[in-house]
Amino acid sequence: MEVTHADASHSAPPPAPLGKTRGRWRARSSHHISHEEPLLRRPLPSPHGCKHRKEQAVWSHKLAVISSRTYISQNARPTLSFNTLPTMTTSTTAPHFWLRAETKKNERRTALTPDVCNKLIRDHSFAITVEKSTDRIFDIAEYERIGCKIAETGSWQTSAPADAYIVGLKELPETDTSPLSHTHIMFAHCFKNQRDWEKVLSRFDRGHGTLLDLEFLNDPKTGRRVAAFGYYAGYAGAALGLDVWAHRQLEGADTPYPTVKPFENDDALITHIKGRVQQAVKKNGGQTPSVMVMGALGRCGSGAVDLARKIGISDEAIIKWDINETKAGGPFKEIVAHDVFVNCIYLSKPIPPFLNREVIEAVSEKERKLQVLVDVSCDTTNPHNPIPLYDQSTTFDDPVLTVEFAKPHPPLSVITIDHLPTLVPREASEMFATDLLPSLLLLKTDRNAPVWADAEKLFKEKLADARKELA
Ligand SMILES: NC(=O)c1ccc[n+]([C@@H]2O[C@H](COP(=O)([O-])OP(=O)(O)OC[C@H]3O[C@@H](n4cnc5c(N)ncnc54)[C@H](O)[C@@H]3O)[C@@H](O)[C@H]2O)c1
C-alpha cells in the first residue's frame, strides 16, 4: 500500500452498546443514510418485509423514530426566503457544465472525466469549464486538450454564468452558508435528514438555486440508480481485506496496519496487492486465502468477487453467498471457515446476525480461519447491524479496528470505511461518469426527462420540508 506507518494506532476502543449513538443524533445512526453511497432506489426499510408480527412492531417503531427525529441545530437557524422555484424548460441549446474542484479531504474522484467531457464537447457541443484542482486524479491538461475552459479553484461562486450547471461529487463545505443561485449536480447528502440538512437546503432557497442530487437520479424503467460507485466499493474493500490479511502473515496480527492512500490507477493497486498476497502465501507455507463475499450478486459484491479473481484467488476459494444462501437465517458458522469475509449486502429489513461473538468463540482454533472482515455495507450503527461486533466506521487514516475474543482466539481485523471507492479514483470516476453520460445528454435534448424531472420534484419536496423545519 502507498502508506506510512507513522500514525497507526489501530486498536479500537471498547465498542459502545449497539443501537446507542455518540454525540448529537444524526440520521445515519438509525440507518446508514448519510453513507457515502446510500442507494435511493432502496426505500427506507419496510416493516412489511418482516416475517413475524413482533419483528414488524419493532421495525415499525424504529422507522417511526427514524422519520420523526430530525437533527435540531444548536446554532442559529438560517432564515428562509420563500422563493419561487425555478422550473425546467425544454431547450435544445447545449448546456454549460462547470466542474468545480472538490473540497473534501482525500477526495480524488470526479463526476466528469476527460473522456466524458470529450464526448460532450466533440459530439454534442456542450460547453465545459473545469476548475483547477490539486486533488483530482485527472490532470487539468487532459481537460484543456479536449477543449474545456480552465478556471481557478472555487471560482464558480464568482464567475460561473447563471445558467451553468455546477457539477461536483461531494457536498460543499459546511462552513459556507452563502446563498446558492445555480443549479447544482452533486451528492449533497441532505435529503434524508442528515446533519444540517435544512441548512444546506436553505442555501438553495435563499439563492433561488436548484439541487439535482446524483444519489437520486434513477432510471424510470428499472428504478435503479443511473450511476453509482458500488462496484468499486466492493472492489476496493476486497483489495484492502486481502492486503490486511497479507499484512497479518508478514508482520503479525499485533503490528498496526498503516494508513491508506488512493492508488494512481487499478494496475498499481493490483500489482501491489498481488505482490503482497504472494509474499504472504510464501511465508505461511503456501496457503492461499479464501474469500467469502456476502451479497455477491449485487454491485459491491460483484466488485469484490472480481478483485479476488484479479489477485489470483481461485474460483473455488471465492465463496459467493447472496439472499438464497442466507434464507435459513444466521448466524453462520461457515463464515468463520474463511480467511477474509466481505459483507456487501443491502440491508432493507431486520435480519438475524450473520456472525456474532458466540459463533466465533464456539469454534476451535483450528476451525477459525477468519482473520479479516471488511464491512462494505457499513451498517455499523444500525440497530440491526448483521455483524454486531463493532459499531464504528474506520477511515483511510486509521483503516483497521481490532475485535478481541476470549483466548486462544486471535483478534479479528475489521475494515468499515464508508468511502472505499476513493481507493481507485481513476477507474471509479470513469465508471461513474460513463454511466452518467446518457442522463447528462438528456439535459440538452429533453430537460424534462423523468430522470431529471423526478430529481427536481424531490428537491422541491425536500425544500418544502426544510421550510417547515425552519419556520
Ligand atoms: N463502504 C462504501 O464505501 C460503500 C460504497 C457504496 C455502497 N456501499 C453500501 O454497500 C451496500 C450494497 O450496495 P450495492 O450497490 O452493492 O447494493 P445491491 O442492491 O446492488 O446489492 C446488494 C446485494 O445484497 C444481497 N442481499 C440483501 N440481503 C441479503 C441477505 N440477507 N443475505 C444475503 N444477501 C443479501 C442482495 O440480494 C443483492 O445482491 C449498500 O449498503 C451500500 O450503501 C458502501
The ligand as an SDF file (V2000), in Angstrom:
LIG
                    3D

 44 48  0  0  0  0  0  0  0  0999 V2000
  -18.3960    1.3890    2.0210 N   0  0  0  0  0  0  0  0  0  0  0  0
  -18.5640    2.0930    0.9060 C   0  0  0  0  0  0  0  0  0  0  0  0
  -17.7260    2.8920    0.5010 O   0  0  0  0  0  0  0  0  0  0  0  0
  -19.8050    1.8590    0.0940 C   0  0  0  0  0  0  0  0  0  0  0  0
  -19.8970    2.4100   -1.1790 C   0  0  0  0  0  0  0  0  0  0  0  0
  -21.0150    2.1020   -1.9340 C   0  0  0  0  0  0  0  0  0  0  0  0
  -22.0640    1.3360   -1.4000 C   0  0  0  0  0  0  0  0  0  0  0  0
  -21.9620    0.8760   -0.1300 N   0  0  0  0  0  0  0  0  0  0  0  0
  -23.0430    0.0740    0.5060 C   0  0  0  0  0  0  0  0  0  0  0  0
  -22.9370   -1.2640    0.0840 O   0  0  0  0  0  0  0  0  0  0  0  0
  -24.2170   -1.8810    0.2090 C   0  0  0  0  0  0  0  0  0  0  0  0
  -24.5450   -2.6720   -1.0370 C   0  0  0  0  0  0  0  0  0  0  0  0
  -24.7070   -1.7940   -2.1430 O   0  0  0  0  0  0  0  0  0  0  0  0
  -24.9360   -2.3730   -3.6220 P   0  0  0  0  0  0  0  0  0  0  0  0
  -24.9430   -1.2130   -4.5570 O   0  0  0  0  0  0  0  0  0  0  0  0
  -23.9860   -3.4750   -3.8850 O   0  0  0  0  0  0  0  0  0  0  0  0
  -26.3950   -2.9680   -3.4670 O   0  0  0  0  0  0  0  0  0  0  0  0
  -27.0750   -4.0200   -4.4250 P   0  0  0  0  0  0  0  0  0  0  0  0
  -28.5360   -3.9000   -4.1880 O   0  0  0  0  0  0  0  0  0  0  0  0
  -26.5460   -3.9080   -5.8100 O   0  0  0  0  0  0  0  0  0  0  0  0
  -26.5950   -5.4350   -3.8490 O   0  0  0  0  0  0  0  0  0  0  0  0
  -26.9610   -5.9120   -2.5870 C   0  0  0  0  0  0  0  0  0  0  0  0
  -26.9380   -7.4250   -2.6140 C   0  0  0  0  0  0  0  0  0  0  0  0
  -27.1860   -7.8740   -1.2800 O   0  0  0  0  0  0  0  0  0  0  0  0
  -27.9930   -9.0220   -1.3620 C   0  0  0  0  0  0  0  0  0  0  0  0
  -28.6450   -9.2370   -0.0780 N   0  0  0  0  0  0  0  0  0  0  0  0
  -29.5740   -8.4720    0.5230 C   0  0  0  0  0  0  0  0  0  0  0  0
  -29.9330   -9.0190    1.7020 N   0  0  0  0  0  0  0  0  0  0  0  0
  -29.2010  -10.1360    1.8460 C   0  0  0  0  0  0  0  0  0  0  0  0
  -29.1340  -11.1240    2.8550 C   0  0  0  0  0  0  0  0  0  0  0  0
  -29.8940  -11.0670    3.9420 N   0  0  0  0  0  0  0  0  0  0  0  0
  -28.2810  -12.1630    2.6720 N   0  0  0  0  0  0  0  0  0  0  0  0
  -27.5020  -12.2280    1.5830 C   0  0  0  0  0  0  0  0  0  0  0  0
  -27.5240  -11.3180    0.5880 N   0  0  0  0  0  0  0  0  0  0  0  0
  -28.3710  -10.2870    0.7170 C   0  0  0  0  0  0  0  0  0  0  0  0
  -28.9620   -8.6840   -2.4910 C   0  0  0  0  0  0  0  0  0  0  0  0
  -29.6000   -9.8600   -2.9870 O   0  0  0  0  0  0  0  0  0  0  0  0
  -28.0310   -8.0370   -3.5010 C   0  0  0  0  0  0  0  0  0  0  0  0
  -27.4690   -8.9930   -4.3730 O   0  0  0  0  0  0  0  0  0  0  0  0
  -25.1920   -0.7570    0.4880 C   0  0  0  0  0  0  0  0  0  0  0  0
  -25.4580   -0.7630    1.8580 O   0  0  0  0  0  0  0  0  0  0  0  0
  -24.4310    0.4820    0.1110 C   0  0  0  0  0  0  0  0  0  0  0  0
  -24.8660    1.6290    0.8280 O   0  0  0  0  0  0  0  0  0  0  0  0
  -20.8460    1.0950    0.6090 C   0  0  0  0  0  0  0  0  0  0  0  0
  1  2  1  0
  2  3  2  0
  2  4  1  0
  4  5  1  0
  4 44  2  0
  5  6  2  0
  6  7  1  0
  7  8  2  0
  8  9  1  0
  8 44  1  0
  9 10  1  0
  9 42  1  0
 10 11  1  0
 11 12  1  0
 11 40  1  0
 12 13  1  0
 13 14  1  0
 14 15  2  0
 14 16  1  0
 14 17  1  0
 17 18  1  0
 18 19  2  0
 18 20  1  0
 18 21  1  0
 21 22  1  0
 22 23  1  0
 23 24  1  0
 23 38  1  0
 24 25  1  0
 25 26  1  0
 25 36  1  0
 26 27  1  0
 26 35  1  0
 27 28  2  0
 28 29  1  0
 29 30  1  0
 29 35  2  0
 30 31  1  0
 30 32  2  0
 32 33  1  0
 33 34  2  0
 34 35  1  0
 36 37  1  0
 36 38  1  0
 38 39  1  0
 40 41  1  0
 40 42  1  0
 42 43  1  0
M  CHG  2   8   1  16  -1
M  END
$$$$
